[in-house]
Amino acid sequence: MTKSDEYNHLLKRSMEFYESASILFNRGFYGLTAFCLEQALQLFLKAQLLKLGVDYPRTRSLRRLLDLLIKIVEEKAGKNKEILNKYSLKLASLEDAYITHRLWTLG
């Protein structure tokens, strides 16, 4: 699989998780909604890293992926970490929802 193919695959899966989250939210399945939103964002961030020519790390941490993406963008465009600071708590909540749902379904 080429980097371009992997990028497109990650974006497609990200959108599928996002659409699933919307359906699940409308049906009142809020735990699964959070799980799908976290997955959508995780895959989207990994796709963006690939697009910038960076092999993404094997992690599920949204904050780590976003931090890496911001560092790359800062190097390329001189941006700052305002977005990470602004949304750090929300990202942590999504990560927690993901972990809680995985543990709950595995138990």
C-alpha positions in Angstrom: 0.0 0.0 0.0 1.4 3.4 -1.0 1.4 6.4 1.4 -1.3 7.9 -0.8 -3.4 4.8 -0.6 -2.9 4.7 3.2 -3.8 8.4 3.5 -7.0 7.8 1.5 -7.9 4.7 3.5 -7.4 6.5 6.8 -9.6 9.4 5.7 -12.3 7.0 4.5 -12.3 5.2 7.8 -12.3 8.4 9.7 -15.4 9.6 7.9 -17.1 6.2 8.4 -16.5 6.5 12.2 -17.7 10.1 12.1 -20.9 9.2 10.3 -21.4 6.2 12.7 -21.0 8.6 15.6 -23.8 10.8 14.2 -26.1 7.9 13.8 -25.4 6.5 17.2 -25.8 9.9 18.8 -29.3 10.2 17.2 -30.2 6.8 18.7 -29.0 7.8 22.1 -25.9 5.6 22.3 -23.7 8.2 23.8 -20.8 5.9 24.9 -20.5 4.5 21.4 -20.8 8.0 20.0 -17.7 9.1 22.0 -15.8 6.0 21.0 -16.5 6.6 17.3 -15.7 10.3 17.5 -12.3 9.4 19.2 -11.6 6.9 16.4 -12.6 9.4 13.7 -10.3 12.1 15.1 -7.4 9.6 15.7 -7.5 8.4 12.1 -7.9 11.9 10.7 -4.8 13.1 12.7 -2.8 10.1 11.4 -3.9 10.9 7.8 -2.8 14.5 8.2 0.6 13.3 9.5 1.0 11.1 6.5 0.0 13.9 4.2 2.8 16.0 5.7 5.3 13.1 4.9 5.5 11.9 8.5 5.1 8.3 9.6 2.6 8.4 12.5 3.6 6.8 15.8 1.8 3.6 17.0 -0.3 5.4 19.6 -4.0 6.0 20.4 -3.3 9.2 22.2 -5.1 12.1 20.6 -3.0 14.6 22.5 0.2 12.9 21.4 -0.9 12.8 17.7 -2.0 16.4 17.8 1.1 17.6 19.6 3.2 15.9 16.9 1.1 17.4 14.1 1.5 20.8 15.7 5.2 20.4 15.9 5.5 19.5 12.3 3.2 22.4 11.2 5.2 24.8 13.5 8.4 23.7 11.7 6.8 24.2 8.3 4.6 27.3 9.0 5.6 28.8 12.3 2.3 28.1 14.0 1.8 27.8 17.8 0.2 25.3 20.2 -2.9 27.3 20.9 -5.3 24.7 19.6 -3.8 21.9 21.7 -4.0 24.1 24.9 -7.5 25.2 24.0 -8.9 21.7 23.5 -6.6 19.6 25.8 -9.4 18.8 28.3 -11.9 17.9 25.6 -9.3 15.7 23.9 -8.5 14.0 27.2 -12.2 13.4 27.7 -12.5 11.7 24.3 -9.5 9.5 25.1 -11.1 8.6 28.4 -14.3 7.7 26.7 -12.5 5.5 24.2 -10.6 3.7 26.9 -13.6 3.3 29.1 -15.7 1.9 26.3 -13.0 -0.6 25.3 -12.6 -1.8 28.8 -16.3 -2.0 29.3 -16.8 -4.1 26.1 -13.8 -6.3 26.8 -15.0 -7.1 30.4 
